[in-house]
Amino acid sequence: MDVIDDGRCFICGKDNPIGLKAQFIIDPEQRRAETTVQIPEHFQGWQGITHGGIISALLDEICAQACMGSGMQVVTSELKLRYRAPVPTGSTIRVVGEVTGKRRRLVDAKGRAELDGQVVAEAEVVMFRLG
Ligand SMILES: CCCCCCCCCCCC(=O)SCCNC(=O)CCNC(=O)[C@H](O)C(C)(C)COP(=O)(O)OP(=O)(O)OC[C@H]1O[C@@H](n2cnc3c(N)ncnc32)[C@H](O)[C@@H]1OP(=O)(O)O
């Protein structure tokens, strides 16, 4: 399976006009990635509350970025999420991901989203290494 970065990723693509255009701080030694994003009002589910799929996509991506930042090209194989608190639209959240382990072609990672220092969602992710 080949993957191509054409700049149109919904989360990070500079050329996706409706995306979040997230920018990442990567720490390859710690195998860690971090971003801070403001959630647009139109990404709601229930009134005034960010859709869970948006939070999920951010946690998926941050774990992928932590892998890619440490030199591994990956796709997501499995994603387990716990939503701990609602995220109001318009709010700014910090999303952090890190690689926690490697098993042959699989990479384990975990991520969390924080609002004002409170963890609002957590994820455990299994990534599949390409190549
Ligand atoms: C920088 C700018 C970027 C810019 C762009 C950045 C974009 C980042 C986006 C974030 C990441 C995504 O969302 S990526 C998009 C979402 N994900 C996808 O589309 C992936 C869809 N799934 C697949 O394509 C496939 O299932 C693969 C490639 C993951 C694996 O398929 P496969 O090659 O056929 O391999 P398969 O036989 O299933 O698995 C191989 C072995 O691994 C095991 N295995 C596989 N997954 C698991 C698992 N979760 N837990 C346990 N074991 C597993 C299998 O049991 C098997 O073991 P054994 O039998 O050998 O013992």
The ligand as an SDF file (V2000), in Angstrom:
LIG
                    3D

 61 63  0  0  0  0  0  0  0  0999 V2000
    3.7770   14.1880    6.9270 C   0  0  0  0  0  0  0  0  0  0  0  0
    2.5160   14.5610    6.1640 C   0  0  0  0  0  0  0  0  0  0  0  0
    1.4630   13.5230    6.2750 C   0  0  0  0  0  0  0  0  0  0  0  0
    0.2050   13.9120    5.6530 C   0  0  0  0  0  0  0  0  0  0  0  0
   -0.8800   12.9030    5.7260 C   0  0  0  0  0  0  0  0  0  0  0  0
   -1.0650   12.3590    7.1320 C   0  0  0  0  0  0  0  0  0  0  0  0
   -2.2650   11.4570    7.1860 C   0  0  0  0  0  0  0  0  0  0  0  0
   -2.3490   10.7500    8.5170 C   0  0  0  0  0  0  0  0  0  0  0  0
   -3.7070   10.1220    8.6860 C   0  0  0  0  0  0  0  0  0  0  0  0
   -3.8200    9.4200    9.9820 C   0  0  0  0  0  0  0  0  0  0  0  0
   -3.7080    7.9250    9.8200 C   0  0  0  0  0  0  0  0  0  0  0  0
   -4.9100    7.3560    9.1090 C   0  0  0  0  0  0  0  0  0  0  0  0
   -6.0010    7.7260    9.3620 O   0  0  0  0  0  0  0  0  0  0  0  0
   -4.5830    6.1420    7.9390 S   0  0  0  0  0  0  0  0  0  0  0  0
   -6.1810    5.8310    7.1820 C   0  0  0  0  0  0  0  0  0  0  0  0
   -7.0140    4.8340    7.9740 C   0  0  0  0  0  0  0  0  0  0  0  0
   -6.4420    3.5020    7.9060 N   0  0  0  0  0  0  0  0  0  0  0  0
   -6.4960    2.7570    6.7770 C   0  0  0  0  0  0  0  0  0  0  0  0
   -7.0020    3.1390    5.7540 O   0  0  0  0  0  0  0  0  0  0  0  0
   -5.8870    1.3670    6.8330 C   0  0  0  0  0  0  0  0  0  0  0  0
   -6.8670    0.3210    6.2880 C   0  0  0  0  0  0  0  0  0  0  0  0
   -6.3600   -1.0160    6.5440 N   0  0  0  0  0  0  0  0  0  0  0  0
   -5.4570   -1.6000    5.7060 C   0  0  0  0  0  0  0  0  0  0  0  0
   -5.0920   -1.0340    4.6710 O   0  0  0  0  0  0  0  0  0  0  0  0
   -4.9420   -2.9640    6.0670 C   0  0  0  0  0  0  0  0  0  0  0  0
   -5.8190   -3.5930    6.9910 O   0  0  0  0  0  0  0  0  0  0  0  0
   -3.5210   -2.9020    6.6740 C   0  0  0  0  0  0  0  0  0  0  0  0
   -2.5300   -2.2890    5.6870 C   0  0  0  0  0  0  0  0  0  0  0  0
   -3.4980   -2.1150    8.0160 C   0  0  0  0  0  0  0  0  0  0  0  0
   -3.0590   -4.3510    6.9870 C   0  0  0  0  0  0  0  0  0  0  0  0
   -3.4440   -5.1700    5.9520 O   0  0  0  0  0  0  0  0  0  0  0  0
   -2.5820   -6.3920    5.4140 P   0  0  0  0  0  0  0  0  0  0  0  0
   -1.3190   -5.8950    4.8220 O   0  0  0  0  0  0  0  0  0  0  0  0
   -3.5090   -7.2200    4.5880 O   0  0  0  0  0  0  0  0  0  0  0  0
   -2.1440   -7.1270    6.6910 O   0  0  0  0  0  0  0  0  0  0  0  0
   -2.9740   -8.0820    7.6700 P   0  0  0  0  0  0  0  0  0  0  0  0
   -2.8150   -9.4720    7.1530 O   0  0  0  0  0  0  0  0  0  0  0  0
   -4.3350   -7.5560    7.9610 O   0  0  0  0  0  0  0  0  0  0  0  0
   -2.1220   -7.8920    8.9750 O   0  0  0  0  0  0  0  0  0  0  0  0
   -0.7400   -8.2730    9.0220 C   0  0  0  0  0  0  0  0  0  0  0  0
   -0.4980   -8.8400   10.3950 C   0  0  0  0  0  0  0  0  0  0  0  0
   -0.6740   -7.7780   11.3430 O   0  0  0  0  0  0  0  0  0  0  0  0
   -1.7180   -8.1450   12.2430 C   0  0  0  0  0  0  0  0  0  0  0  0
   -2.4620   -6.9800   12.6080 N   0  0  0  0  0  0  0  0  0  0  0  0
   -2.8630   -5.9650   11.8090 C   0  0  0  0  0  0  0  0  0  0  0  0
   -3.5510   -5.0640   12.5180 N   0  0  0  0  0  0  0  0  0  0  0  0
   -3.5850   -5.5190   13.7950 C   0  0  0  0  0  0  0  0  0  0  0  0
   -4.1410   -5.0300   15.0070 C   0  0  0  0  0  0  0  0  0  0  0  0
   -4.7810   -3.8790   15.0350 N   0  0  0  0  0  0  0  0  0  0  0  0
   -3.9540   -5.7410   16.1210 N   0  0  0  0  0  0  0  0  0  0  0  0
   -3.2830   -6.9250   16.1170 C   0  0  0  0  0  0  0  0  0  0  0  0
   -2.7340   -7.4470   14.9950 N   0  0  0  0  0  0  0  0  0  0  0  0
   -2.8970   -6.7430   13.8410 C   0  0  0  0  0  0  0  0  0  0  0  0
   -2.5560   -9.1840   11.4950 C   0  0  0  0  0  0  0  0  0  0  0  0
   -3.2410  -10.0260   12.4000 O   0  0  0  0  0  0  0  0  0  0  0  0
   -1.4780   -9.9380   10.7450 C   0  0  0  0  0  0  0  0  0  0  0  0
   -0.7930  -10.8190   11.6360 O   0  0  0  0  0  0  0  0  0  0  0  0
   -0.2080  -12.2270   11.1520 P   0  0  0  0  0  0  0  0  0  0  0  0
   -1.3650  -12.9710   10.5400 O   0  0  0  0  0  0  0  0  0  0  0  0
    0.8760  -11.8840   10.1390 O   0  0  0  0  0  0  0  0  0  0  0  0
    0.3490  -12.8330   12.3980 O   0  0  0  0  0  0  0  0  0  0  0  0
  1  2  1  0
  2  3  1  0
  3  4  1  0
  4  5  1  0
  5  6  1  0
  6  7  1  0
  7  8  1  0
  8  9  1  0
  9 10  1  0
 10 11  1  0
 11 12  1  0
 12 13  2  0
 12 14  1  0
 14 15  1  0
 15 16  1  0
 16 17  1  0
 17 18  1  0
 18 19  2  0
 18 20  1  0
 20 21  1  0
 21 22  1  0
 22 23  1  0
 23 24  2  0
 23 25  1  0
 25 26  1  0
 25 27  1  0
 27 28  1  0
 27 29  1  0
 27 30  1  0
 30 31  1  0
 31 32  1  0
 32 33  2  0
 32 34  1  0
 32 35  1  0
 35 36  1  0
 36 37  2  0
 36 38  1  0
 36 39  1  0
 39 40  1  0
 40 41  1  0
 41 42  1  0
 41 56  1  0
 42 43  1  0
 43 44  1  0
 43 54  1  0
 44 45  1  0
 44 53  1  0
 45 46  2  0
 46 47  1  0
 47 48  1  0
 47 53  2  0
 48 49  1  0
 48 50  2  0
 50 51  1  0
 51 52  2  0
 52 53  1  0
 54 55  1  0
 54 56  1  0
 56 57  1  0
 57 58  1  0
 58 59  2  0
 58 60  1  0
 58 61  1  0
M  END
$$$$
